[in-house]
Amino acid sequence: MDEDSVIEFVTTLAELNEESEDDITLIINCSGGFEYALTGMLSAIRYSKAKIIGHVYGECYSFALPILLACDDRVASPFARFMIHDVSCSFNKGSHPFSEWTSKIEQMTWARNLYIRMIIENTRISKEFLMNIFDKREDYFFGVDEALKLGVINEVK
């Protein structure tokens, strides 16, 4: 998910909503992306007149997970994989003034809180379980059986 894909997604979803109120299937096969991409996509899904069905075909990693969780129905193919991890960022090499660090930390804190809220409000994953994943500083991968158990998806097909 990057700036270009968000613009395309939001525009396409708006056009589909103008044409019809038929259900829209959002195919997800994504390794994640940037927090600024997340907000535009979440807003477009939330304000869609049409029902959005998120269907994970392959990967649903990192910030792709809240996109799936924003959908009205959540489905996964049998071979789909999911991944949760703590928010991270990269910073260009070289020296940076304190204000740049502060700004980056504020943005990451905001994105992390949104990520946490989307997961605990839309699944059976507890905040304690999620924070344990973050504390381990590892990627937490799981398949469709666990995704069903955790309430990440509603069905496999």
CYANA upper distance limits for C-alpha pairs under 8 A (distance plus 0.5 A):
  1 MET  CA      5 SER  CA      6.41
  1 MET  CA      6 VAL  CA      7.27
  1 MET  CA     30 CYS  CA      8.02
  1 MET  CA     32 GLY  CA      6.63
  1 MET  CA     33 GLY  CA      4.86
  1 MET  CA     34 PHE  CA      6.91
  1 MET  CA     37 ALA  CA      6.54
  1 MET  CA     38 LEU  CA      8.19
  1 MET  CA     64 ALA  CA      8.41
  2 ASP  CA      6 VAL  CA      6.74
  2 ASP  CA     33 GLY  CA      6.66
  2 ASP  CA     34 PHE  CA      6.82
  2 ASP  CA     37 ALA  CA      6.17
  3 GLU  CA      7 ILE  CA      6.88
  3 GLU  CA     36 TYR  CA      8.22
  3 GLU  CA     37 ALA  CA      6.46
  4 ASP  CA      8 GLU  CA      6.80
  5 SER  CA      9 PHE  CA      6.46
  6 VAL  CA     10 VAL  CA      6.51
  6 VAL  CA     37 ALA  CA      6.23
  6 VAL  CA     40 GLY  CA      7.02
  6 VAL  CA     41 MET  CA      6.76
  7 ILE  CA     11 THR  CA      6.53
  8 GLU  CA     12 THR  CA      6.48
  9 PHE  CA     13 LEU  CA      6.53
  9 PHE  CA     41 MET  CA      7.57
 10 VAL  CA     14 ALA  CA      6.64
 10 VAL  CA     40 GLY  CA      7.62
 10 VAL  CA     41 MET  CA      6.94
 10 VAL  CA     44 ALA  CA      6.29
 11 THR  CA     15 GLU  CA      6.74
 12 THR  CA     16 LEU  CA      6.64
 13 LEU  CA     17 ASN  CA      6.66
 13 LEU  CA     44 ALA  CA      7.54
 13 LEU  CA     45 ILE  CA      8.48
 13 LEU  CA     48 SER  CA      7.98
 14 ALA  CA     18 GLU  CA      6.83
 14 ALA  CA     44 ALA  CA      8.18
 14 ALA  CA     48 SER  CA      8.09
 15 GLU  CA     19 GLU  CA      6.84
 16 LEU  CA     20 SER  CA      6.70
 16 LEU  CA     21 GLU  CA      8.37
 17 ASN  CA     21 GLU  CA      6.43
 17 ASN  CA     48 SER  CA      7.14
 17 ASN  CA     49 LYS  CA      6.74
 17 ASN  CA     50 ALA  CA      6.80
 20 SER  CA     50 ALA  CA      8.16
 21 GLU  CA     49 LYS  CA      6.76
 21 GLU  CA     50 ALA  CA      5.13
 21 GLU  CA     51 LYS  CA      8.18
 22 ASP  CA     50 ALA  CA      6.32
 22 ASP  CA     51 LYS  CA      7.72
 23 ASP  CA     50 ALA  CA      5.90
 23 ASP  CA     51 LYS  CA      5.27
 23 ASP  CA     52 ILE  CA      6.50
 23 ASP  CA     53 ILE  CA      7.64
 24 ILE  CA     50 ALA  CA      7.06
 24 ILE  CA     51 LYS  CA      6.64
 24 ILE  CA     52 ILE  CA      5.44
 24 ILE  CA     53 ILE  CA      6.57
 25 THR  CA     52 ILE  CA      6.38
 25 THR  CA     53 ILE  CA      5.16
 25 THR  CA     54 GLY  CA      6.45
 25 THR  CA     55 HIS  CA      7.28
 26 LEU  CA     52 ILE  CA      7.21
 26 LEU  CA     53 ILE  CA      6.40
 26 LEU  CA     54 GLY  CA      5.29
 26 LEU  CA     55 HIS  CA      6.53
 27 ILE  CA     54 GLY  CA      6.63
 27 ILE  CA     55 HIS  CA      5.47
 27 ILE  CA     56 VAL  CA      6.47
 27 ILE  CA     57 TYR  CA      7.22
 28 ILE  CA     54 GLY  CA      7.30
 28 ILE  CA     55 HIS  CA      6.37
 28 ILE  CA     56 VAL  CA      5.12
 28 ILE  CA     57 TYR  CA      6.60
 28 ILE  CA     58 GLY  CA      7.74
 28 ILE  CA     59 GLU  CA      7.69
 28 ILE  CA     60 CYS  CA      7.08
 28 ILE  CA     64 ALA  CA      8.12
 28 ILE  CA     68 LEU  CA      8.04
 29 ASN  CA     56 VAL  CA      6.53
 29 ASN  CA     57 TYR  CA      6.17
 29 ASN  CA     58 GLY  CA      5.41
 29 ASN  CA     59 GLU  CA      5.19
 29 ASN  CA     60 CYS  CA      6.43
 30 CYS  CA     58 GLY  CA      8.08
 30 CYS  CA     59 GLU  CA      5.77
 30 CYS  CA     60 CYS  CA      5.87
 30 CYS  CA     61 TYR  CA      6.84
 30 CYS  CA     64 ALA  CA      6.59
 31 SER  CA     59 GLU  CA      6.51
 31 SER  CA     60 CYS  CA      6.63
 31 SER  CA     61 TYR  CA      5.22
 31 SER  CA     62 SER  CA      7.11
 31 SER  CA     63 PHE  CA      8.47
 31 SER  CA     64 ALA  CA      7.35
 32 GLY  CA     60 CYS  CA      7.81
 32 GLY  CA     61 TYR  CA      5.80
 32 GLY  CA     62 SER  CA      5.33
 32 GLY  CA     63 PHE  CA      5.24
 32 GLY  CA     64 ALA  CA      5.44
 32 GLY  CA     65 LEU  CA      8.49
 33 GLY  CA     37 ALA  CA      7.47
 33 GLY  CA     38 LEU  CA      8.18
 33 GLY  CA     62 SER  CA      7.89
 33 GLY  CA     63 PHE  CA      6.36
 33 GLY  CA     64 ALA  CA      7.72
 34 PHE  CA     38 LEU  CA      7.19
 34 PHE  CA     63 PHE  CA      7.75
 35 GLU  CA     39 THR  CA      7.25
 35 GLU  CA     63 PHE  CA      7.75
 35 GLU  CA    111 ALA  CA      6.43
 36 TYR  CA     40 GLY  CA      7.56
 37 ALA  CA     41 MET  CA      7.01
 38 LEU  CA     42 LEU  CA      6.54
 38 LEU  CA     63 PHE  CA      7.26
 38 LEU  CA     64 ALA  CA      8.45
 38 LEU  CA     66 PRO  CA      8.39
 38 LEU  CA     67 ILE  CA      7.64
 39 THR  CA     43 SER  CA      6.62
 40 GLY  CA     44 ALA  CA      6.74
 41 MET  CA     45 ILE  CA      6.74
 41 MET  CA     67 ILE  CA      7.49
 42 LEU  CA     46 ARG  CA      6.57
 42 LEU  CA     66 PRO  CA      8.32
 42 LEU  CA     67 ILE  CA      6.61
 42 LEU  CA     70 ALA  CA      6.96
 43 SER  CA     47 TYR  CA      6.68
 44 ALA  CA     48 SER  CA      6.60
 45 ILE  CA     52 ILE  CA      7.48
 45 ILE  CA     70 ALA  CA      7.17
 45 ILE  CA     71 CYS  CA      7.22
 46 ARG  CA     70 ALA  CA      7.40
 46 ARG  CA     71 CYS  CA      8.40
 48 SER  CA     52 ILE  CA      8.14
 51 LYS  CA     71 CYS  CA      8.38
 51 LYS  CA     72 ASP  CA      6.60
 52 ILE  CA     71 CYS  CA      5.77
 52 ILE  CA     72 ASP  CA      5.86
 52 ILE  CA     73 ASP  CA      7.23
 53 ILE  CA     71 CYS  CA      6.25
 53 ILE  CA     72 ASP  CA      6.34
 53 ILE  CA     73 ASP  CA      5.23
 53 ILE  CA     74 ARG  CA      6.43
 53 ILE  CA     75 VAL  CA      7.88
 54 GLY  CA     68 LEU  CA      5.99
 54 GLY  CA     71 CYS  CA      6.05
 54 GLY  CA     72 ASP  CA      8.04
 54 GLY  CA     73 ASP  CA      6.63
 54 GLY  CA     74 ARG  CA      5.35
 54 GLY  CA     75 VAL  CA      6.59
 55 HIS  CA     68 LEU  CA      8.32
 55 HIS  CA     74 ARG  CA      6.56
 55 HIS  CA     75 VAL  CA      5.18
 55 HIS  CA     76 ALA  CA      5.78
 55 HIS  CA     77 SER  CA      7.89
 56 VAL  CA     60 CYS  CA      7.06
 56 VAL  CA     68 LEU  CA      8.47
 56 VAL  CA     74 ARG  CA      8.47
 56 VAL  CA     75 VAL  CA      6.81
 56 VAL  CA     76 ALA  CA      5.01
 56 VAL  CA     77 SER  CA      6.67
 56 VAL  CA     80 ALA  CA      6.68
 57 TYR  CA     76 ALA  CA      6.67
 57 TYR  CA     77 SER  CA      5.79
 57 TYR  CA     79 PHE  CA      7.90
 57 TYR  CA     80 ALA  CA      6.15
 58 GLY  CA     77 SER  CA      7.91
 58 GLY  CA     79 PHE  CA      7.09
 58 GLY  CA     80 ALA  CA      4.92
 58 GLY  CA     81 ARG  CA      6.58
 59 GLU  CA     80 ALA  CA      6.42
 59 GLU  CA     81 ARG  CA      5.59
 59 GLU  CA     82 PHE  CA      6.53
 60 CYS  CA     64 ALA  CA      5.87
 60 CYS  CA     65 LEU  CA      6.16
 60 CYS  CA     68 LEU  CA      8.40
 60 CYS  CA     80 ALA  CA      8.07
 60 CYS  CA     81 ARG  CA      6.73
 60 CYS  CA     82 PHE  CA      5.30
 60 CYS  CA     83 MET  CA      7.02
 61 TYR  CA     65 LEU  CA      6.47
 61 TYR  CA     81 ARG  CA      8.26
 61 TYR  CA     82 PHE  CA      5.84
 61 TYR  CA     83 MET  CA      4.94
 61 TYR  CA     84 ILE  CA      6.88
 62 SER  CA     83 MET  CA      6.42
 62 SER  CA     84 ILE  CA      5.86
 62 SER  CA     85 HIS  CA      6.77
 63 PHE  CA     67 ILE  CA      7.57
 63 PHE  CA    115 TYR  CA      7.88
 64 ALA  CA     68 LEU  CA      7.00
 65 LEU  CA     69 LEU  CA      6.70
 65 LEU  CA     82 PHE  CA      8.13
 65 LEU  CA     83 MET  CA      8.32
 65 LEU  CA     84 ILE  CA      8.26
 65 LEU  CA    119 ILE  CA      8.48
 66 PRO  CA     70 ALA  CA      6.61
 66 PRO  CA    115 TYR  CA      7.11
 66 PRO  CA    118 MET  CA      6.26
 66 PRO  CA    119 ILE  CA      7.16
 67 ILE  CA     71 CYS  CA      7.45
 68 LEU  CA     74 ARG  CA      7.12
 69 LEU  CA     74 ARG  CA      7.73
 69 LEU  CA    118 MET  CA      7.44
 69 LEU  CA    119 ILE  CA      7.80
 69 LEU  CA    122 ASN  CA      6.62
 69 LEU  CA    123 THR  CA      8.40
 69 LEU  CA    152 VAL  CA      7.43
 70 ALA  CA    118 MET  CA      8.28
 70 ALA  CA    122 ASN  CA      8.42
 73 ASP  CA    153 ILE  CA      8.28
 73 ASP  CA    154 ASN  CA      7.37
 74 ARG  CA    152 VAL  CA      7.90
 74 ARG  CA    153 ILE  CA      5.24
 74 ARG  CA    154 ASN  CA      5.90
 74 ARG  CA    155 GLU  CA      7.46
 75 VAL  CA    153 ILE  CA      5.99
 75 VAL  CA    154 ASN  CA      6.36
 75 VAL  CA    155 GLU  CA      5.53
 75 VAL  CA    156 VAL  CA      6.14
 75 VAL  CA    157 LYS  CA      7.43
 76 ALA  CA     80 ALA  CA      6.53
 76 ALA  CA    144 VAL  CA      7.43
 76 ALA  CA    153 ILE  CA      7.31
 76 ALA  CA    155 GLU  CA      7.06
 76 ALA  CA    156 VAL  CA      5.40
 76 ALA  CA    157 LYS  CA      6.73
 77 SER  CA    144 VAL  CA      8.39
 77 SER  CA    156 VAL  CA      6.09
 77 SER  CA    157 LYS  CA      5.70
 78 PRO  CA    144 VAL  CA      6.96
 78 PRO  CA    156 VAL  CA      6.52
 78 PRO  CA    157 LYS  CA      6.99
 79 PHE  CA    143 GLY  CA      7.94
 79 PHE  CA    144 VAL  CA      7.85
 80 ALA  CA    143 GLY  CA      6.78
 80 ALA  CA    144 VAL  CA      6.81
 81 ARG  CA    141 PHE  CA      7.49
 81 ARG  CA    142 PHE  CA      6.41
 81 ARG  CA    143 GLY  CA      5.30
 81 ARG  CA    144 VAL  CA      7.28
 82 PHE  CA    141 PHE  CA      6.08
 82 PHE  CA    142 PHE  CA      5.79
 82 PHE  CA    143 GLY  CA      6.61
 82 PHE  CA    144 VAL  CA      8.42
 82 PHE  CA    147 ALA  CA      8.10
 83 MET  CA    139 ASP  CA      6.91
 83 MET  CA    140 TYR  CA      5.78
 83 MET  CA    141 PHE  CA      4.86
 83 MET  CA    142 PHE  CA      6.89
 84 ILE  CA    133 ILE  CA      8.23
 84 ILE  CA    139 ASP  CA      6.47
 84 ILE  CA    140 TYR  CA      5.65
 84 ILE  CA    141 PHE  CA      7.21
 85 HIS  CA    133 ILE  CA      7.16
 85 HIS  CA    134 PHE  CA      6.53
 85 HIS  CA    137 ARG  CA      7.81
 85 HIS  CA    138 GLU  CA      6.99
 85 HIS  CA    139 ASP  CA      5.38
 85 HIS  CA    140 TYR  CA      6.69
 86 ASP  CA    112 ARG  CA      7.91
 86 ASP  CA    133 ILE  CA      8.08
 86 ASP  CA    134 PHE  CA      5.45
 86 ASP  CA    137 ARG  CA      7.49
 86 ASP  CA    139 ASP  CA      8.46
 87 VAL  CA    108 MET  CA      7.40
 87 VAL  CA    111 ALA  CA      7.94
 87 VAL  CA    112 ARG  CA      6.26
 88 SER  CA    108 MET  CA      7.92
 89 CYS  CA    108 MET  CA      8.27
 96 HIS  CA    100 GLU  CA      6.84
 96 HIS  CA    101 TRP  CA      7.70
 97 PRO  CA    101 TRP  CA      7.42
 98 PHE  CA    102 THR  CA      6.68
 99 SER  CA    103 SER  CA      6.53
100 GLU  CA    104 LYS  CA      6.63
101 TRP  CA    105 ILE  CA      6.62
102 THR  CA    106 GLU  CA      6.66
103 SER  CA    107 GLN  CA      6.76
104 LYS  CA    108 MET  CA      6.62
105 ILE  CA    109 THR  CA      6.50
106 GLU  CA    110 TRP  CA      6.72
107 GLN  CA    111 ALA  CA      6.67
108 MET  CA    112 ARG  CA      6.40
109 THR  CA    113 ASN  CA      6.63
110 TRP  CA    114 LEU  CA      6.83
111 ALA  CA    115 TYR  CA      6.60
112 ARG  CA    116 ILE  CA      6.60
113 ASN  CA    117 ARG  CA      6.54
114 LEU  CA    118 MET  CA      6.56
115 TYR  CA    119 ILE  CA      6.83
116 ILE  CA    120 ILE  CA      6.68
116 ILE  CA    127 LYS  CA      8.00
116 ILE  CA    130 LEU  CA      8.18
117 ARG  CA    121 GLU  CA      6.30
118 MET  CA    122 ASN  CA      6.47
119 ILE  CA    123 THR  CA      6.36
119 ILE  CA    125 ILE  CA      7.36
120 ILE  CA    124 ARG  CA      7.22
120 ILE  CA    125 ILE  CA      6.04
120 ILE  CA    126 SER  CA      6.34
120 ILE  CA    127 LYS  CA      6.67
122 ASN  CA    151 GLY  CA      8.10
122 ASN  CA    152 VAL  CA      7.97
123 THR  CA    150 LEU  CA      6.60
123 THR  CA    151 GLY  CA      5.10
123 THR  CA    152 VAL  CA      5.92
124 ARG  CA    149 LYS  CA      8.46
124 ARG  CA    150 LEU  CA      5.49
124 ARG  CA    151 GLY  CA      5.82
124 ARG  CA    152 VAL  CA      8.18
125 ILE  CA    129 PHE  CA      7.00
125 ILE  CA    130 LEU  CA      7.31
125 ILE  CA    150 LEU  CA      6.37
125 ILE  CA    151 GLY  CA      8.12
126 SER  CA    130 LEU  CA      6.77
127 LYS  CA    131 MET  CA      6.49
128 GLU  CA    132 ASN  CA      6.65
129 PHE  CA    133 ILE  CA      7.03
130 LEU  CA    134 PHE  CA      6.95
131 MET  CA    135 ASP  CA      6.52
132 ASN  CA    136 LYS  CA      6.84
133 ILE  CA    137 ARG  CA      7.29
133 ILE  CA    138 GLU  CA      7.38
133 ILE  CA    139 ASP  CA      8.13
133 ILE  CA    140 TYR  CA      7.22
134 PHE  CA    138 GLU  CA      7.60
142 PHE  CA    146 GLU  CA      6.70
142 PHE  CA    147 ALA  CA      7.46
143 GLY  CA    147 ALA  CA      6.63
144 VAL  CA    148 LEU  CA      6.53
144 VAL  CA    153 ILE  CA      8.34
144 VAL  CA    156 VAL  CA      7.61
145 ASP  CA    149 LYS  CA      6.87
146 GLU  CA    150 LEU  CA      6.47
147 ALA  CA    151 GLY  CA      6.55
147 ALA  CA    152 VAL  CA      5.43
147 ALA  CA    153 ILE  CA      6.27
148 LEU  CA    152 VAL  CA      6.54
148 LEU  CA    153 ILE  CA      5.79
148 LEU  CA    154 ASN  CA      6.72
148 LEU  CA    155 GLU  CA      7.38
